[in-house]
Amino acid sequence: MGSLQKLSLYSSLYWGFWPHVNLEGVHFPNLKSLALGNFSFYEDKQLDWIIMHSTLQELYLDNCPILSHIRMLDSDGHEFSHCPIPKKDMQRNKKDDREHNYSYPRRWHEHFVVIETGLPHLRHFRFGINEAWDEYGLPFETEENVVPALTQHRYMRFDDGTGPYQFIEFEDDRGRFGPGGLRPTCDEEDRDALKALYRKIGQRLDCETFSIGRYMVEDLVQKKDLDYID
């Protein structure tokens, strides 16, 4: 592991939280390039693991959401037993003892600041979605094709009571989930922090390609050699 300089970890489904992947204790002292695809963030330790690799020169976050709200059901105890969040850290629904909720307070603008300050050698950063994703394969070896975008999918929620797929988009569902059921409203903060990160590392990119709102890959056209300042 000491000689590894490039690492790409992708899955066709969201991963990190469910299925849970714990990268603590895994360290690559000479890692220069890291790419994560469909990786879901739900705790600070995940970003800490990235920052631990202070040798990174390239970082690609390809369709990686923050799970700002997680809802688990303790019906048989089967699925909930695999939840990486301890029950003591979750809030029980007073109207339904089976239901437990968890809110992750971090936002992408906070993560961008940590990346900016914690990776002193970073020279190339991409946050968005790769045009090479399809239902038949993963976009390995195409990290640089990540189209920069601040999409609605950068914040998602996990609902154990929804099937067959539990990673879902936010809707105005305060009645069911309370304040945690609403999508975070920090578009401008995320945009400003991302632009600041690009300025810090000296990466030139057209800010107009940062698309706030529902993304459509065909609408996100990458423009090269343009400035990173409005």
Steps between C-alpha positions, in 0.01 A plus 500: 500500500794730555570530127141565386463840335159478329176359644153492343205362699169478314171316529196490273289572812551748781731366767687618808198505729304206363676273435726634771867536411741593778831631367645592838841349554566474125773743400701545183800721584586584138150537357482779240166440326168392656166453323174406674189416301151482655652528847254630763618721787322477835770556763809718545733201514456442127639841407765463770621188319542698178681785674729248670653449155666842494714389204199518265547706187175390333156441652190399304157477670274352236127511584574490874209618719480608859226305680360781711209295631480128578186312605525144628223256597546248778226258398676161534835635605652336193587793273548752779765277655719584200465876540843654579341774714444391862140522617606726785598763242164485324172660595205271559168605353265555793202400285662182367751313716629310198627813329839657570630816332844649460602837355853562377563874540797545266455673166715497188629853553645381832659199331646721226667719762650195671632372166644843418690524828578132558654400166793738443624321186164482324520626142204335329151462646174394342158494665201407286391209287675298232346480155630144475254356756258251347301199609758259362828630634697725729706799386840361595805679361284796395527705820585819315167480315306590814278792394510770769155555644320583822200277452199430718638149539793628703258477795288189538320314774491134592159355582495143626123495453521558125565228248649358302752787509558690824716788369250761390478865406365762733146621473304749708407230749519680834179333617650153480861562597492836680764763417746221412281403206573821313789546261775726642478857372861602453547530125684830513722393788595184313568691180719761673701240692557292187617804306734593787646150492567524127667838547721363778634212292527714187269283290332685215141405437186666373280573802191510279515123472417471871137414445277551804185297476404166352779383274473359153834373376436608142450858622830521689752584230854530631696804378877486527758773545252749642539700817392383843384849593170651387 
